[in-house]
Amino acid sequence: MSRRRALTAVNVADQSDPTQRRNLILQINVSLDGFFEGPNAELGWFAFDEAKQAYVEKRLNNAGGILLGGRAYRVLERYWPSATGRLAPQMNGSPEYVFSQTLQNPTWNNTTVFRGSPGAEVTQLKKRSGKDLVLLAGAEIARALKAADVIDEYCVFIYPVVLGSGKPLFVTGAEKRELRFVRAQTFGESGVVMLNYQPRRGLL
């Protein structure tokens, strides 16, 4: 078996057990040089093929809530409520938890706005029964939750593009986190590679 084929085959079940404590999964897209968006918030380099869309659909089917930053929420709020595409049932049917100090009168159904500490709010959410939570967008929130050590799984989609500049997912000076490799998957048509890690808690 070739290395490429073996890498694609590494996988484990994504099904969450709702009877257990909920996990928080960071699922985010980055360029090969580590940026989640271009310098002017460009996102046109994202690519979906059938395999990646099926993966995301399965992940959202097993999610008990979607976490977003305020800016990302405003973008998605304009699109998804009237969308009829393949992921629309998952995006519109899941609770949305938004971290924002300025968002007022959200119009997307099932929206809860948090104004407190992201780490403290997520800690309380994880104590509720239900399926796992997925953070889909919001790099500043991702950094805050990483610092609070409440992210249980990192699911990073690396796109075959070098942006050269932009907004990085993680910034210099942040506290070190040791991670344990879980699985990897390639998506052939798009060239995207998904890397999945879990924290090695207690190791700094």
C-alpha positions as CSV (number, residue, x, y, z in Angstrom):
1,M,0.0,0.0,0.0
2,S,1.4,3.4,-1.0
3,R,2.0,6.1,1.7
4,R,-0.6,8.3,0.1
5,R,-3.2,5.5,0.2
6,A,-2.3,4.6,3.8
7,L,-2.6,8.3,4.9
8,T,-6.0,8.5,3.4
9,A,-7.2,5.4,5.1
10,V,-6.2,6.5,8.6
11,N,-9.5,7.3,10.3
12,V,-11.6,6.5,13.3
13,A,-15.4,6.9,14.0
14,D,-16.6,10.4,14.4
15,Q,-19.8,9.5,16.2
16,S,-20.0,11.2,19.6
17,D,-21.5,9.5,22.6
18,P,-24.1,11.9,24.0
19,T,-24.0,10.2,27.4
20,Q,-20.4,11.3,27.9
21,R,-19.0,14.8,28.7
22,R,-19.1,16.9,25.6
23,N,-15.9,17.7,23.7
24,L,-15.1,20.9,21.9
25,I,-13.7,20.3,18.3
26,L,-11.9,23.1,16.5
27,Q,-12.6,22.6,12.8
28,I,-10.9,25.3,10.6
29,N,-9.4,25.8,7.2
30,V,-5.8,27.2,6.8
31,S,-3.5,27.8,3.9
32,L,-0.2,25.8,3.6
33,D,1.6,28.8,5.2
34,G,-0.8,28.9,8.2
35,F,-3.3,31.7,7.4
36,F,-7.1,31.2,7.8
37,E,-7.9,34.2,5.6
38,G,-6.1,36.6,3.4
39,P,-5.0,40.1,4.5
40,N,-8.3,41.6,3.3
41,A,-10.4,38.7,4.7
42,E,-10.2,36.8,1.4
43,L,-11.7,33.3,1.5
44,G,-12.0,32.5,-2.2
45,W,-9.2,30.0,-2.0
46,F,-11.5,27.5,-0.1
47,A,-12.3,24.4,-2.2
48,F,-14.8,21.7,-1.7
49,D,-14.9,18.3,-3.4
50,E,-17.4,15.6,-2.8
51,A,-15.3,13.8,-0.2
52,K,-14.6,16.8,1.9
53,Q,-18.3,17.9,1.8
54,A,-19.3,14.4,2.9
55,Y,-16.8,14.6,5.8
56,V,-18.1,18.0,7.0
57,E,-21.7,16.9,6.6
58,K,-21.0,13.8,8.8
59,R,-19.2,16.0,11.4
60,L,-22.1,18.4,11.6
61,N,-24.6,15.6,11.8
62,N,-22.8,14.5,15.0
63,A,-22.6,18.0,16.4
64,G,-24.7,19.4,19.3
65,G,-23.9,23.0,18.6
66,I,-21.8,25.3,16.4
67,L,-19.5,27.9,18.0
68,L,-18.6,31.1,16.1
69,G,-17.0,34.5,16.6
70,G,-19.1,37.6,16.1
71,R,-17.6,38.6,12.7
72,A,-18.0,35.1,11.3
73,Y,-21.5,34.9,12.6
74,R,-22.6,38.0,10.8
75,V,-21.3,36.6,7.5
76,L,-23.0,33.2,7.9
77,E,-26.2,34.8,9.2
78,R,-26.7,36.5,5.9
79,Y,-26.3,33.3,3.9
80,W,-27.5,30.2,5.7
81,P,-31.1,31.0,6.8
82,S,-32.3,31.1,3.2
83,A,-29.8,28.5,1.8
84,T,-31.1,25.2,0.5
85,G,-27.8,23.4,-0.2
86,R,-26.5,20.2,1.1
87,L,-25.3,21.5,4.4
88,A,-28.2,23.8,5.1
89,P,-30.2,21.4,7.3
90,Q,-27.1,20.9,9.6
91,M,-26.2,24.6,9.7
92,N,-29.8,25.8,10.3
93,G,-30.8,23.0,12.6
94,S,-27.9,23.2,15.1
95,P,-27.8,25.7,18.0
96,E,-25.3,28.5,17.3
97,Y,-23.3,29.9,20.2
98,V,-21.7,33.2,19.4
99,F,-19.0,35.1,21.3
100,S,-19.4,38.8,20.8
101,Q,-19.6,42.0,22.8
102,T,-21.4,43.9,20.1
103,L,-23.9,41.6,18.4
104,Q,-27.5,42.7,19.0
105,N,-30.7,41.1,17.9
106,P,-29.4,38.0,16.0
107,T,-31.8,36.8,13.4
108,W,-30.4,33.3,12.7
109,N,-32.6,30.7,14.6
110,N,-31.3,28.9,17.6
111,T,-28.7,31.6,18.4
112,T,-27.3,32.2,21.8
113,V,-24.9,35.2,22.4
114,F,-22.2,34.9,25.0
115,R,-20.5,38.1,26.3
116,G,-18.4,36.5,29.1
117,S,-15.1,34.8,29.0
118,P,-15.0,32.2,26.1
119,G,-13.2,29.7,28.3
120,A,-15.7,30.0,31.2
121,E,-18.7,29.9,28.8
122,V,-17.4,26.8,27.0
123,T,-16.6,25.0,30.3
124,Q,-20.3,25.4,31.3
125,L,-21.5,24.3,27.8
126,K,-19.4,21.2,28.0
127,K,-21.1,20.2,31.3
128,R,-24.5,20.0,29.6
129,S,-25.6,16.7,28.1
130,G,-25.6,16.4,24.4
131,K,-23.3,15.8,21.4
132,D,-19.9,17.4,20.9
133,L,-19.5,21.1,20.1
134,V,-17.8,22.4,16.9
135,L,-16.0,25.7,16.6
136,L,-16.3,26.5,12.9
137,A,-15.0,30.1,12.6
138,G,-13.4,32.8,14.7
139,A,-9.6,32.8,15.0
140,E,-9.6,35.1,18.0
141,I,-12.1,32.9,19.8
142,A,-10.0,29.8,18.9
143,R,-6.9,31.4,20.4
144,A,-8.8,32.3,23.6
145,L,-10.2,28.7,23.9
146,K,-6.7,27.3,23.2
147,A,-5.3,29.5,26.0
148,A,-8.1,28.3,28.3
149,D,-7.3,24.6,27.4
150,V,-10.9,23.7,26.6
151,I,-10.3,22.5,23.0
152,D,-10.4,18.7,23.0
153,E,-9.7,18.1,19.3
154,Y,-8.0,20.0,16.6
155,C,-9.3,19.3,13.1
156,V,-7.3,21.4,10.6
157,F,-7.9,21.4,6.9
158,I,-4.7,22.4,5.1
159,Y,-5.3,23.9,1.6
160,P,-2.8,23.6,-1.2
161,V,-2.3,27.3,-1.5
162,V,0.4,29.7,-0.2
163,L,-1.2,33.1,0.5
164,G,2.1,34.9,1.4
165,S,0.3,37.1,4.0
166,G,-2.9,37.2,5.9
167,K,-4.3,36.5,9.3
168,P,-2.7,33.5,11.1
169,L,-4.6,30.9,13.0
170,F,-2.1,31.0,15.9
171,V,0.1,33.9,16.8
172,T,3.6,34.1,18.2
173,G,4.0,34.3,22.0
174,A,1.1,32.0,22.8
175,E,1.6,29.3,25.4
176,K,3.0,26.0,24.1
177,R,0.5,23.0,23.8
178,E,1.6,19.4,23.2
179,L,-0.7,17.5,20.9
180,R,-1.2,13.8,20.1
181,F,-1.7,12.8,16.5
182,V,-5.1,11.0,16.0
183,R,-5.6,10.7,12.2
184,A,-5.1,12.2,8.8
185,Q,-7.1,12.2,5.6
186,T,-6.6,13.5,2.1
187,F,-9.2,14.7,-0.2
188,G,-8.0,13.9,-3.7
189,E,-9.8,16.3,-6.0
190,S,-9.2,19.4,-3.9
191,G,-5.8,18.4,-2.6
192,V,-6.8,19.3,0.9
193,V,-5.2,17.4,3.8
194,M,-7.0,17.1,7.1
195,L,-4.9,16.7,10.2
196,N,-6.5,15.7,13.5
197,Y,-4.9,16.1,17.0
198,Q,-5.9,15.9,20.6
199,P,-4.1,17.8,23.5
200,R,-1.6,16.0,25.7
201,R,-2.9,17.7,28.8
202,G,-0.4,18.1,31.6
203,L,2.6,18.2,29.3
204,L,4.1,21.6,28.6
